[in-house]
Structures are given as structure tokens and as C-alpha cells.
Amino acid sequence: ELIYPKDRELIENWSQRLIQTKSEQKIEFLHKHRDGHYVYLEVVGMPIVTASGEVTDFVLVARDITKKKQVETELIDSEERYRNLVEKSPMALLVIQEDIIVYANPEAIKLYGASHVDQLIGKSIVKIVHPDSIEHFKNQVDNLYIGKEQHYQEYRLFTLDKKTIVVEGSGANIMYNGKPALLAMGKDLTEQ
């Protein structure tokens, strides 16, 4: 068989859609290469329709998308590894865009005394920076944006219930959802 067994039903349904819709349809599936291994194909099918509306044949254009699928799989795997690393990090991590918190990991939720991530998302970062640290914090953020290396430094911050905490933190420029962002990393020094 040239078609991967699990894709046979998918192709049958695709063929039926071609006939029923009488319009172009696209499909991706595994096809056995002549040397025996499977490759991913993307096939675009166009039915040939008579003047009376009957489908008499199909024009099919296929291309090998195996490398594209491999890259997609590697990207998904990489994103999953990164997500696990971030979610399980012992450091509090915030992603900030235009001074607004857009992501907080579980450790950040705990550090800021939130019971749920929604209590931090959408909050201005300056609302959780203590007035004693605000100028220093803003200077460090400005330095990050112009590419200066950031070292861990102490900041006084607020929890959501306005308790002052001391955090050792640093930051890095990242892209988040296709936009420039700041990744803020910190750990609580209050008890030390």
C-alpha cells in the first residue's frame, strides 16, 4: 500500500469532499516513497466538472512537505521543552510588553501573592515596583532595550496585598507572540 494505513480514511473523506463541493481541496498525508520510507505529501485536488455539473476527473498537484513537517515537529517539541522549563522554574518569571504583564509563571504567582494568574495579567509592572526602586528599575529596563547587559540586582517590590518584598532580579529582551517583550526573572530575598 502506498498510503499510510491511518491516513486512508482521511483521503477517502477528502475525495468525497472534492466530489460534493466541486471545488479545490487540500490535504496532507503520509505516502510511501518508492524506496520504502514514508514522506509527507501536500496534495491540492481540483475536480473537473462538466457543464451539467458532473465531476468527471480530478487534477492533482502534490509536493513533498516532509522537511516542513519535521521543522514543525521540532518547533512543537522545542516549545514544549521551553514551556516546561518556564512553568517549573524555581525563579519567578514575568513577560512584560509595554509595561504590562502578559505572562506569569507559577513561581511569580506565588511571589506576588496572587491566587490566580489573571490577577497579574494586564497589570502595569510599575504598580508592583516599590517607589524606592522605580527609578533604578526603569533605568535597567531602558538599558535592556538598548542592548546593555543586565546583571542580577536587588529591587523592592510589592505583592498584590501591598506587602513589600525584596527580589533579586534580572531581565532579557525576548519576542513573545511575535512582539518585543521583556522577560523579568527574580527570586525572593525577603526572608534571607
N, C-alpha and C positions, 0 to 999 in steps of 0.2 A: 504494500500500500504506500502511495506517495504522500497521503495526508496523515498527519499525526492523529492517532485514534480519538483523542479527546476533542479534536477540532472538527470532526466530521459533522456533527450536529450543527455546529456554528455555521459551517459552509452551506449545509442544506437550508438553514433558515435564511442565510444571505441570498441564496439562489431564489428562494421563494419571494423575498422582498424585491429582487430585481424584476421578477415577472409581475408581481402585484402592483408595484409603484410605477413600473415602466420608466424608471429614472436611474441615474447614476448612483451606484452604491460602492462603498469602500469596505474592505475587510483586511484584517491581519491574522495570519495563522502560520503554523509550522508545516513545512513541506520537506519531504525527504530529497536531499541532493543526490545526484547520480552516483557520488562516491559513498553514500550510505548515511551521512550525518544529516541532521535536520537544520534548516535555515528558516528564519522568519521572512515571510513574504507579505508585502502590502499589495493587494490587488484592487484595482478600480475596474468595475464592470459597468458597461453601458449596454442596455438592451437595444436591439434593432427592432423597431416597431413598424408594422405595415400601416398603410392608410386606414385600414379597417380597425386598427388598434391591437392587432395580434403581435405578440412577441415571437419572432421567428429565429433569432440568433442573439449572440452576445459578442461584444468586443471587450476583450480583457487586456489590461496593461498591468504587468507585475514588476515589482522591483524588490531586490534583496534588502531588507532592513535589519539584518542580524546585528550589525555593529551598532546601529541606533538603539536596538533593544538592549544590548549589552551595556551601553552607556547609561541608559535609563535605569537598568537594574543596579548598576554600580552607584548611581546617584541616589537611588532609594535606599540602598544599603548604607551609604555614607551618611545620609540624612538621619537614618535610624540610629546609627552609632553616635552621631553628634547629639541627637535628641536625648539618648540615654545618658550620655556624658553630662549634659547640661542639667537634666532633671535629677540626676543622682549626685550632683556635685555637692561637696560639703561647703562650698562658697555660695554666698548669696549672689545671684546674677540677675541683673535688670537689663533690658534693652530699652533704650530711650531714643525717640525720634522727636526732634523739635521741642525738646524739654518735656515731653510727655512719655510716661512709662507705657510701653506697648507689650512688654513681656516680663514676667517674673517667675523664677523657678521656685520650687517648694521651699528651699532654704531662705529665699528672700521673703516669701510669705510669712515664714516663721519669724525671721529677724524683725520685720516691721510690725509684727503683732496682728497680722490680718488673719481672718478665719477662712477667707476665700480669695483667690487671685483677682476677682472682679473688684475687690476693694483697693487694689493698687493700679490696675489697668485704667488708663485715662487720667491718672493723677499727674499733676505737674511735679517734676523732680525737685524743683525749688521749694515745694511745700514740705518736703521731708528733710531738707538741709537746714541745720541749725543756723541762726543768724551769725554766730561766731565763725562759721565755716563757709558761709555763702560766697564771699569774695574769692577765697582760696579755691573753692570748688569750681566756680565759674572760670577762673584763670586756668585751672587744669583742663577743663573741657575745651577752652579756646586753644590751648596748646595741643591737645589731641587733634583738633580739626585742622591745624596747620602742620601736623605730622611730627611734632616733638614727642620723644619717648616719654612714657608715663611710668613712674615708679610708685610702689605702694606708699601711701601716705595716710595719716590719721585725719578723720573728719568727725565732727559731731553732727549727728543726725537725729531725727525724730521718728519714733514709732507712730503708728496711727492714733494711739491714745495720748500723743504728745510727750511721752517719756523720752528723755534724752539718752542716746546711746553713743558710744564711741566705736567707730568702724574703721578698720584698716582697709583701704580700697585702692583700686586702680581701674583703668579703663582702656578700651581699644576701639578703634574705628572698625565697623563691620557693615555689611549690607544685610538688610533684613526686609524680607518681602519686596525685594527689588529697589529699596531706597536706602540711602546712607543712614546709619544709626550709630549709637554709642553703646558698647557693651560695658556696663559697670559691674565690677566684681568686688566683693567685700566680705570681711568676716568680723564678727562682733568681738571687740576688745573690752567691753564694759566690765565684765566680771574679772578681768585679769589685773 
